[in-house]
Amino acid sequence: MLYTGCIKYLKLAVQSIEIHDMEGKHLNFVKAQNIIDELQSTLNMEYEISKQLYSLYTYINEKLFEANVKLDVKSAEDCIQLLTELRDTWAEALKLISNGEQVGVQ
């Protein structure tokens, strides 16, 4: 899933910051931002949840830019947490649907 790949690249970017590998840091942040851009570009804006996700993805991309430029591990870790929650929420929704349960958006 794209979320898992993005989380992986962010963890690599954080590791790169910690070992002062600026090329690796930049490369992994760019890969993560490209995934967020892809997620954002595929949203169907006819649905309210898509509008909310669009705003969240914009926020994440801004934080990733900040993390990349300012070597801000905290911003990257905040994004990892958000993306982990999104990934886990979607996985739970898919599990419920596969069990025949209704899934609603609040």
Kinemage of the C-alpha trace (Angstrom):
@kinemage 1
@onewidth
@group {chain A} dominant
@subgroup {mainchain}
@vectorlist {calphas} color= white
{ca met a 1} P 0.000 0.000 0.000
{ca leu a 2} L 1.193 3.527 -0.685
{ca tyr a 3} L 0.948 4.500 2.971
{ca thr a 4} L 3.382 1.756 3.956
{ca gly a 5} L 5.867 2.847 1.302
{ca cys a 6} L 5.622 6.469 2.390
{ca ile a 7} L 6.186 5.518 6.039
{ca lys a 8} L 9.218 3.459 5.011
{ca tyr a 9} L 10.764 6.381 3.116
{ca leu a 10} L 10.113 8.749 6.021
{ca lys a 11} L 11.807 6.410 8.472
{ca leu a 12} L 14.771 6.210 6.107
{ca ala a 13} L 14.835 10.007 5.857
{ca val a 14} L 14.901 10.301 9.660
{ca gln a 15} L 17.731 7.760 9.845
{ca ser a 16} L 19.580 9.753 7.192
{ca ile a 17} L 19.232 12.942 9.233
{ca glu a 18} L 20.583 11.153 12.290
{ca ile a 19} L 23.694 9.949 10.447
{ca his a 20} L 24.127 13.246 8.567
{ca asp a 21} L 23.488 11.667 5.147
{ca met a 22} L 21.987 14.701 3.413
{ca glu a 23} L 21.679 13.042 0.022
{ca gly a 24} L 19.797 10.073 1.503
{ca lys a 25} L 17.617 12.422 3.566
{ca his a 26} L 16.595 14.450 0.540
{ca leu a 27} L 16.037 11.417 -1.685
{ca asn a 28} L 13.750 9.728 0.842
{ca phe a 29} L 11.764 12.879 1.626
{ca val a 30} L 11.212 13.437 -2.095
{ca lys a 31} L 10.013 9.834 -2.521
{ca ala a 32} L 7.590 10.278 0.383
{ca gln a 33} L 6.326 13.587 -1.033
{ca asn a 34} L 5.815 11.975 -4.431
{ca ile a 35} L 3.614 9.335 -2.810
{ca ile a 36} L 1.573 12.008 -1.029
{ca asp a 37} L 1.214 13.877 -4.344
{ca glu a 38} L -0.040 10.665 -5.983
{ca leu a 39} L -2.540 10.016 -3.202
{ca gln a 40} L -3.759 13.596 -3.473
{ca ser a 41} L -4.074 13.549 -7.256
{ca thr a 42} L -6.257 10.428 -7.289
{ca leu a 43} L -8.937 11.728 -4.910
{ca asn a 44} L -12.477 11.957 -6.250
{ca met a 45} L -13.461 15.415 -5.045
{ca glu a 46} L -17.194 14.634 -5.322
{ca tyr a 47} L -16.990 13.181 -1.809
{ca glu a 48} L -16.545 15.119 1.421
{ca ile a 49} L -13.929 12.667 2.695
{ca ser a 50} L -11.818 13.398 -0.366
{ca lys a 51} L -11.856 17.090 0.461
{ca gln a 52} L -10.765 16.318 4.012
{ca leu a 53} L -8.012 13.974 2.829
{ca tyr a 54} L -6.858 16.590 0.321
{ca ser a 55} L -6.379 19.083 3.167
{ca leu a 56} L -4.599 16.489 5.276
{ca tyr a 57} L -2.273 15.525 2.414
{ca thr a 58} L -1.497 19.210 1.829
{ca tyr a 59} L -0.612 19.580 5.502
{ca ile a 60} L 1.580 16.458 5.406
{ca asn a 61} L 3.407 17.684 2.306
{ca glu a 62} L 4.070 21.044 3.959
{ca lys a 63} L 5.449 19.303 7.059
{ca leu a 64} L 7.643 17.056 4.891
{ca phe a 65} L 9.048 20.065 3.058
{ca glu a 66} L 9.793 21.674 6.413
{ca ala a 67} L 11.383 18.491 7.728
{ca asn a 68} L 13.574 18.196 4.644
{ca val a 69} L 14.741 21.809 4.619
{ca lys a 70} L 15.131 22.291 8.376
{ca leu a 71} L 16.308 18.760 9.242
{ca asp a 72} L 13.250 18.580 11.505
{ca val a 73} L 12.915 15.023 12.792
{ca lys a 74} L 9.828 15.944 14.877
{ca ser a 75} L 7.899 17.054 11.778
{ca ala a 76} L 8.820 13.821 10.000
{ca glu a 77} L 7.790 11.746 13.012
{ca asp a 78} L 4.456 13.604 13.188
{ca cys a 79} L 3.851 12.681 9.539
{ca ile a 80} L 4.798 9.062 10.212
{ca gln a 81} L 2.210 8.974 12.989
{ca leu a 82} L -0.515 10.503 10.802
{ca leu a 83} L 0.217 8.151 7.914
{ca thr a 84} L 0.317 5.137 10.220
{ca glu a 85} L -3.119 6.059 11.572
{ca leu a 86} L -4.471 6.514 8.042
{ca arg a 87} L -3.011 3.187 6.911
{ca asp a 88} L -4.417 1.356 9.915
{ca thr a 89} L -7.842 2.992 9.542
{ca trp a 90} L -8.106 1.990 5.888
{ca ala a 91} L -6.949 -1.552 6.717
{ca glu a 92} L -9.633 -1.820 9.411
{ca ala a 93} L -12.300 -0.474 7.046
{ca leu a 94} L -11.315 -3.044 4.400
{ca lys a 95} L -11.451 -5.801 6.986
{ca leu a 96} L -14.938 -4.747 8.077
{ca ile a 97} L -16.157 -4.547 4.487
{ca ser a 98} L -14.757 -7.988 3.685
{ca asn a 99} L -16.755 -9.292 6.667
{ca gly a 100} L -19.900 -7.741 5.184
{ca glu a 101} L -20.181 -4.892 7.677
{ca gln a 102} L -21.207 -1.363 6.783
{ca val a 103} L -18.550 1.315 7.160
{ca gly a 104} L -19.624 4.911 7.634
{ca val a 105} L -17.702 8.172 7.630
{ca gln a 106} L -18.254 10.443 10.599
